[in-house]
Amino acid sequence: MYEEKIQYFKNAAKNWRRYRQSRSYYWNQITRFISFYMTDTQSVIEIGCATGETLAQVPARRRVGIDFCDELIQQAREAHPSIEFHTMPAEDITLNEKFDVVIMSNLTGYLDDIELVLNQVRKLCHQRTRVIINTYNRLWEPLINVAEWLGIKRKSPEQNWLSMADMRNLLYLTGFETYRTNSNMLLPFNIPIVAPLFNRFVSHLPLMGALSLNDYIFARPMPEDETASDDWRKRYSVSVVIPARNESGNIRQAVQRIPDMGCHTEIIFVEGNSTDDTWDEICRVRDVYQGKRDIKVMKQDGRGKGDAVRKGYDAANGDILMILDADLTVPPEDLPKFYKAIATSRGEFINGVRLVYPMEKGSMRLLNTIGNHFFSSLFSWILETPVKDTLCGTKVMFRDDYVRLARNRDFFGDFDPFGDFDLLFGAYKLNLRIVDLPIRYRERKYGTTNISRFRHGLLLLQMSVFAALKIRFR
């Protein structure tokens, strides 16, 4: 079987690039989809790279390709001299290097032992590597067999027709966690108007993905069980950013109740044009705790919580960045839960959730609760990730991820006054593992909410449409 496949690809190599060019619409859609989740600061390896077209088009600072067919690799070197290529079987990868992204595009169908190959892939991964796999949806097997019989598609060797569940299980057996799946492309040919309509919009509608041609699986190495030791407890420093507008009565409480986390905890207050004495109170509290807590204070130049968060994050020195709303409806005592979740690699973007535990009476109005449930369902669909609460103020991520997010902020634009969606959308595009963390939501003890249910609800709908066009219907 293995020798037959080698011979097949040797024969196919004679007109491989010409054949691929004639089906460029199909391949370009795959490349475009994968590229969305990559940045030009990452290193990438493609296993089964053939003549290197996909590898040449994805954004990356370093590109490496391997394939077991030497004839294809020779063509790849000639066409893309700036990329490093190796003739190497996926079953015996001898490279001594770790990569940020591993691509396996239309490869698993040809492998005799997928588990063996995934074990080889594991050697190429550091703890934050992303593995992106795409393969045919098994429902298309009869259609593809007919296409090969009619000569529309080149006849292939016998394929593995695995379901998404089969692939997730194989990844699990080899030490990978699947954190996102996607299916798209209903028409693999470029039929003007019709193909863009079906592939960009219809294939992303509920239930239609199950009928699409391409299945995508996103995986990462399983987090090691670090809770058995205490090393993670002092591994990272933390910056807690507190946007505060008309929150004078909560400032001292915030400082008193924020626990020490990691090897150092920094508190950053960003005062947002208050009409009460919030600024004076922040300065008083800073002076009282001088030498006891590391407290920075600053005034906001712009408007909105999102602007305040960005100002605080830009000034932060901690390895881990946290947001704590100054109304203290999310108890500061819960912040160590967020630290543990991210420090032990359970997730890379930890999203607080108020809608799991029963809420304290009076903490959220009924209309707000209904709206939050609606938007959580909508954004979970947009982000292809369970996000039960989009507007909980407490969100946690690594500072180096935030730096990458800020560098790519132009993709979504600076339109989010809350800051929550700027971070959620950015985390999705960076391909981070987003994890919900339930907290008990408390009643506000001082001041009144700055949220307008109807005006801000309309803005959320506008952002939802914008995000859907940028993410699901791209």
C-alpha positions as semicolon CSV with decimal commas, in nm:
position;residue;x (nm);y (nm);z (nm)
1;M;0,000;0,000;0,000
2;Y;0,277;0,244;0,097
3;E;0,480;0,176;-0,219
4;E;0,168;0,217;-0,430
5;K;0,110;0,562;-0,284
6;I;0,471;0,667;-0,346
7;Q;0,440;0,557;-0,707
8;Y;0,108;0,739;-0,743
9;F;0,258;1,070;-0,628
10;K;0,570;1,023;-0,842
11;N;0,348;0,987;-1,145
12;A;0,123;1,276;-1,038
13;A;0,426;1,502;-0,986
14;K;0,471;1,535;-1,362
15;N;0,175;1,770;-1,391
16;W;0,101;1,844;-1,023
17;R;0,139;2,221;-1,034
18;R;-0,058;2,253;-1,357
19;Y;-0,339;2,038;-1,214
20;R;-0,347;2,234;-0,890
21;Q;-0,357;2,562;-1,080
22;S;-0,661;2,440;-1,271
23;R;-0,833;2,381;-0,933
24;S;-0,692;2,695;-0,773
25;Y;-1,030;2,815;-0,645
26;Y;-1,061;2,513;-0,416
27;W;-0,704;2,533;-0,286
28;N;-0,706;2,910;-0,245
29;Q;-1,016;2,887;-0,027
30;I;-0,835;2,644;0,203
31;T;-0,526;2,863;0,218
32;R;-0,733;3,173;0,285
33;F;-0,920;3,000;0,568
34;I;-0,603;2,875;0,738
35;S;-0,425;3,210;0,694
36;F;-0,695;3,388;0,894
37;Y;-0,566;3,221;1,213
38;M;-0,195;3,289;1,153
39;T;0,036;3,590;1,188
40;D;0,365;3,679;1,026
41;T;0,544;3,638;1,360
42;Q;0,493;3,260;1,372
43;S;0,695;2,963;1,250
44;V;0,504;2,703;1,049
45;I;0,562;2,355;0,912
46;E;0,336;2,186;0,658
47;I;0,339;1,806;0,654
48;G;0,256;1,674;0,309
49;C;0,340;2,009;0,148
50;A;0,360;1,876;-0,213
51;T;0,492;2,164;-0,427
52;G;0,456;2,422;-0,149
53;E;0,181;2,653;-0,276
54;T;-0,012;2,663;0,053
55;L;0,304;2,711;0,255
56;A;0,415;2,997;0,031
57;Q;0,090;3,190;0,083
58;V;0,025;3,167;0,458
59;P;0,168;3,448;0,677
60;A;0,474;3,334;0,875
61;R;0,827;3,442;0,966
62;R;0,967;3,092;0,903
63;R;0,830;2,821;0,673
64;V;0,931;2,455;0,650
65;G;0,770;2,187;0,435
66;I;0,812;1,810;0,425
67;D;0,677;1,549;0,184
68;F;0,767;1,187;0,116
69;C;0,777;1,240;-0,263
70;D;1,117;1,371;-0,373
71;E;0,987;1,474;-0,717
72;L;0,733;1,707;-0,554
73;I;0,993;1,848;-0,314
74;Q;1,230;1,927;-0,602
75;Q;0,955;2,126;-0,771
76;A;0,877;2,304;-0,443
77;R;1,242;2,411;-0,405
78;E;1,253;2,546;-0,758
79;A;0,926;2,738;-0,721
80;H;0,986;2,870;-0,367
81;P;1,361;2,900;-0,301
82;S;1,312;3,106;0,017
83;I;1,130;2,817;0,190
84;E;1,303;2,519;0,352
85;F;1,186;2,183;0,213
86;H;1,277;1,827;0,311
87;T;1,203;1,491;0,154
88;M;1,080;1,307;0,460
89;P;0,797;1,062;0,543
90;A;0,541;1,187;0,791
91;E;0,583;0,858;0,977
92;D;0,949;0,935;1,057
93;I;1,007;1,307;1,108
94;T;1,370;1,372;1,203
95;L;1,361;1,751;1,238
96;N;1,484;1,881;1,573
97;E;1,275;2,199;1,591
98;K;0,953;2,322;1,750
99;F;0,698;2,518;1,546
100;D;0,415;2,756;1,633
101;V;0,181;2,610;1,371
102;V;0,160;2,264;1,210
103;I;-0,053;2,234;0,895
104;M;-0,186;1,901;0,768
105;S;-0,398;1,986;0,465
106;N;-0,573;1,703;0,280
107;L;-0,316;1,461;0,420
108;T;-0,482;1,229;0,671
109;G;-0,683;1,053;0,401
110;Y;-0,360;0,912;0,253
111;L;-0,193;0,796;0,575
112;D;-0,169;0,426;0,662
113;D;-0,135;0,500;1,034
114;I;-0,266;0,841;1,141
115;E;-0,190;0,776;1,508
116;L;0,177;0,711;1,425
117;V;0,198;1,037;1,229
118;L;0,033;1,239;1,505
119;N;0,288;1,100;1,750
120;Q;0,559;1,231;1,516
121;V;0,382;1,568;1,499
122;R;0,388;1,585;1,878
123;K;0,767;1,608;1,863
124;L;0,738;1,929;1,660
125;C;0,517;2,102;1,919
126;H;0,587;2,326;2,211
127;Q;0,314;2,386;2,469
128;R;0,142;2,658;2,263
129;T;0,170;2,505;1,915
130;R;-0,143;2,498;1,700
131;V;-0,219;2,199;1,476
132;I;-0,458;2,276;1,188
133;I;-0,597;1,975;1,003
134;N;-0,834;1,980;0,711
135;T;-0,981;1,678;0,541
136;Y;-1,282;1,576;0,334
137;N;-1,621;1,545;0,499
138;R;-1,701;1,174;0,478
139;L;-2,051;1,254;0,348
140;W;-1,884;1,358;0,023
141;E;-1,729;1,016;-0,043
142;P;-1,992;0,912;-0,303
143;L;-1,971;1,250;-0,481
144;I;-1,592;1,242;-0,493
145;N;-1,596;0,884;-0,625
146;V;-1,834;0,996;-0,901
147;A;-1,615;1,299;-0,978
148;E;-1,312;1,071;-1,015
149;W;-1,506;0,832;-1,236
150;L;-1,617;1,121;-1,459
151;G;-1,264;1,262;-1,474
152;I;-1,360;1,590;-1,302
153;K;-1,118;1,504;-1,023
154;R;-0,791;1,315;-1,049
155;K;-0,829;0,957;-0,928
156;S;-0,670;0,911;-0,587
157;P;-0,540;0,607;-0,400
158;E;-0,775;0,451;-0,148
159;Q;-0,868;0,713;0,112
160;N;-0,932;0,705;0,486
161;W;-1,282;0,845;0,531
162;L;-1,277;0,954;0,893
163;S;-1,549;1,143;1,076
164;M;-1,472;1,450;1,283
165;A;-1,525;1,235;1,595
166;D;-1,268;0,983;1,466
167;M;-1,009;1,258;1,421
168;R;-1,079;1,410;1,762
169;N;-1,031;1,067;1,920
170;L;-0,700;1,008;1,739
171;L;-0,580;1,349;1,848
172;Y;-0,679;1,271;2,207
173;L;-0,493;0,939;2,197
174;T;-0,175;1,115;2,085
175;G;-0,185;1,391;2,346
176;F;-0,377;1,667;2,168
177;E;-0,684;1,862;2,271
178;T;-0,934;1,962;2,002
179;Y;-1,063;2,309;2,087
180;R;-1,244;2,414;1,767
181;T;-1,396;2,254;1,457
182;N;-1,533;2,404;1,138
183;S;-1,689;2,280;0,816
184;N;-1,724;2,489;0,502
185;M;-1,733;2,494;0,121
186;L;-2,045;2,366;-0,051
187;L;-1,920;2,428;-0,405
188;P;-1,552;2,351;-0,482
189;F;-1,569;2,517;-0,825
190;N;-1,563;2,888;-0,902
191;I;-1,911;2,946;-1,040
192;P;-1,946;3,327;-1,050
193;I;-2,189;3,471;-0,792
194;V;-2,319;3,124;-0,696
195;A;-1,997;2,983;-0,545
196;P;-1,917;3,292;-0,332
197;L;-2,277;3,304;-0,211
198;F;-2,286;2,938;-0,108
199;N;-1,932;2,914;0,027
200;R;-1,916;3,246;0,210
201;F;-2,269;3,259;0,349
202;V;-2,483;2,946;0,309
203;S;-2,219;2,696;0,423
204;H;-2,183;2,883;0,756
205;L;-2,550;2,879;0,841
206;P;-2,666;2,639;1,114
207;L;-2,685;2,275;0,993
208;M;-2,537;2,360;0,651
209;G;-2,181;2,305;0,773
210;A;-2,255;1,934;0,811
211;L;-2,305;1,917;0,433
212;S;-1,986;2,106;0,343
213;L;-1,688;1,948;0,172
214;N;-1,404;2,047;0,403
215;D;-1,375;1,964;0,772
216;Y;-1,124;2,160;0,984
217;I;-0,995;2,062;1,324
218;F;-0,788;2,291;1,548
219;A;-0,587;2,119;1,818
220;R;-0,314;2,196;2,068
221;P;-0,095;1,980;2,293
222;M;-0,286;1,874;2,601
223;P;-0,195;2,084;2,905
224;E;0,033;1,905;3,143
225;D;-0,108;1,841;3,489
226;E;0,080;2,111;3,673
227;T;-0,153;2,116;3,970
228;A;0,042;1,828;4,126
229;S;0,319;2,076;4,215
230;D;0,319;2,438;4,323
231;D;0,552;2,566;4,048
232;W;0,273;2,745;3,862
233;R;0,177;2,952;4,167
234;K;0,481;3,182;4,141
235;R;0,559;3,143;3,771
236;Y;0,399;3,464;3,637
237;S;0,349;3,823;3,743
238;V;0,002;3,978;3,722
239;S;-0,139;4,319;3,630
240;V;-0,498;4,390;3,737
241;V;-0,646;4,678;3,538
242;I;-0,944;4,855;3,700
243;P;-1,135;5,102;3,481
244;A;-1,317;5,336;3,719
245;R;-1,580;5,599;3,645
246;N;-1,790;5,734;3,933
247;E;-1,678;5,448;4,158
248;S;-1,535;5,641;4,453
249;G;-1,694;5,414;4,715
250;N;-1,536;5,096;4,569
251;I;-1,171;5,198;4,530
252;R;-1,041;5,115;4,877
253;Q;-1,238;4,788;4,881
254;A;-1,082;4,684;4,550
255;V;-0,727;4,727;4,681
256;Q;-0,805;4,556;5,011
257;R;-0,973;4,258;4,847
258;I;-0,744;4,184;4,549
259;P;-0,528;3,887;4,657
260;D;-0,158;3,861;4,582
261;M;-0,113;3,637;4,279
262;G;0,188;3,484;4,110
263;C;0,532;3,625;4,180
264;H;0,404;3,986;4,184
265;T;0,068;4,165;4,160
266;E;0,037;4,510;4,008
267;I;-0,287;4,713;4,036
268;I;-0,358;4,976;3,769
269;F;-0,645;5,222;3,811
270;V;-0,761;5,406;3,499
271;E;-0,997;5,688;3,595
272;G;-1,254;5,767;3,326
273;N;-1,377;6,129;3,351
274;S;-1,577;6,083;3,669
275;T;-1,819;6,344;3,804
276;D;-1,760;6,239;4,166
277;D;-1,431;6,227;4,359
278;T;-1,313;5,893;4,213
279;W;-0,978;6,038;4,101
280;D;-0,905;6,191;4,441
281;E;-0,999;5,866;4,613
282;I;-0,771;5,663;4,384
283;C;-0,480;5,892;4,469
284;R;-0,559;5,874;4,843
285;V;-0,570;5,496;4,840
286;R;-0,247;5,476;4,640
287;D;-0,072;5,694;4,900
288;V;-0,212;5,493;5,193
289;Y;-0,087;5,166;5,044
290;Q;0,248;5,301;4,921
291;G;0,512;5,040;4,992
292;K;0,247;4,775;5,062
293;R;0,084;4,732;4,718
294;D;0,219;4,811;4,371
295;I;-0,043;5,063;4,251
296;K;-0,035;5,273;3,933
297;V;-0,289;5,545;3,865
298;M;-0,372;5,725;3,541
299;K;-0,641;5,938;3,387
300;Q;-0,820;5,830;3,072
301;D;-0,772;6,047;2,765
302;G;-1,053;5,898;2,557
303;R;-1,396;5,764;2,645
304;G;-1,545;5,425;2,718
305;K;-1,429;5,122;2,913
306;G;-1,254;4,977;2,608
307;D;-1,030;5,280;2,579
308;A;-0,953;5,260;2,953
309;V;-0,861;4,892;2,931
310;R;-0,626;4,956;2,638
311;K;-0,458;5,240;2,825
312;G;-0,411;5,021;3,132
313;Y;-0,285;4,724;2,932
314;D;-0,032;4,942;2,751
315;A;0,111;5,049;3,087
316;A;0,106;4,701;3,244
317;N;0,424;4,513;3,332
318;G;0,271;4,179;3,436
319;D;0,298;3,857;3,237
320;I;-0,078;3,806;3,283
321;L;-0,332;4,084;3,226
322;M;-0,663;4,091;3,413
323;I;-0,963;4,325;3,405
324;L;-1,159;4,390;3,723
325;D;-1,465;4,615;3,699
326;A;-1,460;4,879;3,971
327;D;-1,821;4,803;4,067
328;L;-1,686;4,482;4,229
329;T;-1,985;4,278;4,113
330;V;-1,722;4,020;4,023
331;P;-1,557;3,950;4,361
332;P;-1,185;4,032;4,359
333;E;-1,137;3,719;4,569
334;D;-1,220;3,514;4,257
335;L;-0,923;3,644;4,057
336;P;-0,689;3,359;4,170
337;K;-0,922;3,117;3,987
338;F;-0,847;3,304;3,666
339;Y;-0,475;3,302;3,744
340;K;-0,477;2,925;3,800
341;A;-0,672;2,857;3,478
342;I;-0,425;3,046;3,259
343;A;-0,107;2,961;3,454
344;T;-0,178;2,587;3,425
345;S;-0,258;2,617;3,050
346;R;-0,625;2,526;3,084
347;G;-0,689;2,813;2,849
348;E;-0,515;3,111;2,694
349;F;-0,805;3,353;2,715
350;I;-1,014;3,312;3,030
351;N;-1,361;3,464;3,008
352;G;-1,561;3,528;3,323
353;V;-1,921;3,399;3,318
354;R;-2,201;3,536;3,537
355;L;-2,480;3,318;3,398
356;V;-2,399;2,978;3,552
357;Y;-2,444;3,021;3,928
358;P;-2,756;3,182;4,078
359;M;-2,708;3,557;4,101
360;E;-2,736;3,766;4,413
361;K;-3,078;3,934;4,423
362;G;-3,072;4,269;4,245
363;S;-2,737;4,209;4,073
364;M;-2,881;4,199;3,719
365;R;-3,212;4,321;3,585
366;L;-3,438;4,074;3,402
367;L;-3,405;4,243;3,063
368;N;-3,027;4,247;3,098
369;T;-3,030;3,875;3,182
370;I;-3,239;3,793;2,874
371;G;-3,014;4,008;2,656
372;N;-2,699;3,845;2,793
373;H;-2,832;3,495;2,720
374;F;-2,927;3,600;2,366
375;F;-2,590;3,755;2,290
376;S;-2,402;3,463;2,447
377;S;-2,574;3,224;2,202
378;L;-2,510;3,456;1,910
379;F;-2,143;3,511;1,987
380;S;-2,087;3,141;2,060
381;W;-2,202;3,073;1,705
382;I;-1,989;3,353;1,560
383;L;-1,674;3,249;1,751
384;E;-1,732;2,872;1,711
385;T;-1,659;2,847;2,083
386;P;-1,894;2,827;2,382
387;V;-1,897;3,182;2,522
388;K;-2,177;3,189;2,776
389;D;-2,130;3,551;2,883
390;T;-1,981;3,814;2,654
391;L;-2,020;4,117;2,881
392;C;-1,871;3,992;3,207
393;G;-1,600;4,246;3,275
394;T;-1,333;4,002;3,393
395;K;-1,121;3,870;3,107
396;V;-0,766;3,738;3,141
397;M;-0,488;3,677;2,889
398;F;-0,110;3,677;2,858
399;R;0,051;4,013;2,786
400;D;0,250;3,880;2,489
401;D;-0,079;3,763;2,332
402;Y;-0,228;4,106;2,392
403;V;0,068;4,266;2,216
404;R;-0,001;4,047;1,911
405;L;-0,372;4,127;1,937
406;A;-0,305;4,502;1,947
407;R;-0,074;4,474;1,647
408;N;-0,356;4,319;1,445
409;R;-0,636;4,539;1,580
410;D;-0,687;4,705;1,241
411;F;-0,853;4,387;1,117
412;F;-1,161;4,447;1,333
413;G;-1,115;4,820;1,383
414;D;-1,146;5,035;1,693
415;F;-1,524;5,033;1,732
416;D;-1,589;4,858;2,065
417;P;-1,657;5,098;2,357
418;F;-1,679;4,808;2,605
419;G;-1,344;4,642;2,530
420;D;-1,491;4,293;2,577
421;F;-1,541;4,223;2,207
422;D;-1,213;4,374;2,097
423;L;-1,047;4,114;2,319
424;L;-1,280;3,824;2,234
425;F;-1,257;3,878;1,857
426;G;-0,882;3,930;1,879
427;A;-0,835;3,614;2,085
428;Y;-1,035;3,416;1,827
429;K;-0,827;3,546;1,538
430;L;-0,505;3,468;1,727
431;N;-0,636;3,110;1,754
432;L;-0,623;3,116;2,134
433;R;-0,802;2,859;2,346
434;I;-1,097;3,052;2,492
435;V;-1,230;2,907;2,819
436;D;-1,530;3,018;3,027
437;L;-1,483;3,045;3,402
438;P;-1,804;3,070;3,610
439;I;-1,818;3,326;3,892
440;R;-2,091;3,434;4,133
441;Y;-2,220;3,775;4,032
442;R;-2,281;4,014;4,322
443;E;-2,507;4,313;4,366
444;R;-2,345;4,652;4,323
445;K;-2,299;4,818;4,667
446;Y;-2,206;5,167;4,549
447;G;-2,302;5,382;4,250
448;T;-2,511;5,300;3,945
449;T;-2,441;5,109;3,626
450;N;-2,289;5,288;3,327
451;I;-2,465;5,053;3,084
452;S;-2,766;5,172;2,882
453;R;-2,977;4,866;2,804
454;F;-3,134;4,986;2,480
455;R;-2,861;5,207;2,335
456;H;-2,586;4,958;2,413
457;G;-2,808;4,665;2,311
458;L;-2,845;4,818;1,966
459;L;-2,469;4,869;1,951
460;L;-2,420;4,501;2,041
461;L;-2,643;4,399;1,751
462;Q;-2,437;4,616;1,515
463;M;-2,115;4,460;1,645
464;S;-2,267;4,113;1,602
465;V;-2,338;4,175;1,235
466;F;-1,992;4,322;1,184
467;A;-1,826;4,028;1,361
468;A;-2,029;3,771;1,165
469;L;-1,917;3,929;0,836
470;K;-1,554;3,939;0,950
471;I;-1,544;3,590;1,104
472;R;-1,815;3,351;0,987
473;F;-1,898;3,503;0,646
474;R;-1,547;3,608;0,549
